[in-house]
């Protein structure tokens, strides 16, 4: 064990920001062939495919894979200039991002900006299922692209 590990392991950071994180919503995986990836996760691995949709304004199509307590979001480009096409061309298929659900996306972005966090999106954009999303630059999070999501609420206060 490294010197000082026991002391640092006992540290508990409550965070300098008043942001309410609700947990990991999903892991985003970029694929070149959405049908083949759907077959792999659904048929070969036996995971339930719980839905999907096209998001034309972002140039992507998504499918959701249920993992029990979270989801995997399979992402495929709909066109060559989509937000994930460059990633796919440069890095190939694989893990793209971790998505954290937050209580209030606009307040979260405002607080992060105030604290000097490098953001890709300072204003939320349209996500799947009516949700709103924004991305934190991977240079701000030690190389990990973070997506923040605020889940759409139904009129009677339940999640969509």
DAUR-V410321 format. One record per pair of residues at least 12 apart in sequence whose C-alpha atoms are under 6 Angstrom apart, sorted by the first residue. I is the first residue (numbers start at 0). J is the second residue. D is the distance in whole Angstrom. If there is no record, write none. Layout:
# DAUR-V410321
I;J;D / I;J;D
This chain:
# DAUR-V410321
18;107;6 / 19;101;6 / 19;102;6 / 20;100;6 / 20;101;5 / 21;100;5 / 21;101;6 / 22;99;6 / 22;100;6 / 23;98;6 / 23;99;5 / 24;69;6 / 24;98;5 / 24;99;5 / 24;100;6 / 25;69;6 / 25;70;5 / 25;71;5 / 25;98;5 / 26;71;5 / 26;72;6 / 26;96;6 / 26;97;5 / 27;72;5 / 27;95;5 / 27;96;5 / 28;73;5 / 28;74;6 / 28;93;5 / 28;94;4 / 28;95;5 / 29;73;6 / 29;74;5 / 29;75;6 / 29;92;5 / 29;93;5 / 29;95;6 / 30;74;6 / 30;75;5 / 30;92;5 / 31;75;6 / 33;75;6 / 47;64;6 / 47;65;5 / 48;63;6 / 48;64;5 / 49;63;5 / 49;64;6 / 50;62;6 / 50;63;5 / 51;63;6 / 58;76;6 / 58;77;5 / 58;78;6 / 58;81;5 / 59;75;6 / 59;76;5 / 59;77;5 / 60;74;6 / 60;75;5 / 61;73;5 / 61;74;5 / 96;144;5 / 96;145;6 / 97;145;5 / 98;145;6 / 98;146;4 / 98;147;6 / 99;147;5 / 100;147;6 / 100;148;5 / 100;149;6 / 101;148;6 / 101;149;6 / 104;149;6 / 117;136;6 / 117;139;6 / 118;135;4 / 118;136;5 / 119;134;5 / 119;135;5 / 119;136;5 / 120;133;5 / 120;134;6 / 129;151;6 / 130;149;6 / 130;150;5 / 130;151;5 / 131;148;6 / 131;149;5 / 132;147;5 / 132;148;4 / 133;146;6 / 133;147;5 / 134;146;4
